Amino acid sequence: MKPVFVHTLRSLQRNILAGIITIGPLFVTYLIFSFLLGSLAKAGLPVVQLFAEDFPQAWLSHPWLQSVLAVLLTLVVLYVVGRVTSLVIGRQAFDLFEAALERLPFVAKVYTSVRQLLDTMMAKKDTSQRVVLIDFPIAGQKSIGFLTRTMNDSTTGEALGAVLLPNAINPTSAFLQVLPLDWITETDLTMEQAMSMLLTGGAVGPDTIRYSKPALGADGGVTPPVPLA
């Protein structure tokens, strides 16, 4: 009786694990799309609800329909804004708008930071923003990050790099680390590959990665970094 029980238990464990492996990527995809659609619906819902008050037809009162219309409305607005800003006149108007925002003390800091973050995420391979690896949270454990800019230590003149470390699954939250270039290892990942790995927790990614290439700006002898807090 005991071997039968052990065999049944192992079969249950194996099948449950297979189910998790199968459902896991689908569940992560569901969470990502739920977040995106929820954000789009939240942005357009006030306008749809205002429209429903002016035209109180019964079919406009359904919450699910209002959410769908809100998502569509937000997508249309995003398309129109992108289309207009891609034109010469639209680009000039947008530059004037950004210049006006830069005159607002607090808004300018927030807007500029978010704009630079989005530009970094959308940057191409041939730009200065690169996918890198750094020792984080402790030495010997590599984390994927984006080298956003380089600078120099005003005291020693040492070359430093600012590396953005998005959290896996939820890349909207991230750490910003400033560390010597000798501690940063450049990879051969594209931005798209890096974001796919982050969004799926590493389930989607290339079969190989440049992991042990000499660090950026290194001259061959790189001292292992101390643990990063």
Helices and strands as residue ranges (DSSP letters): H 2-54, G 58-61, H 63-86, H 88-101, H 105-121, E 130-135, E 142-152, E 159-166, E 174-180, G 181-183, E 185-186, H 191-199
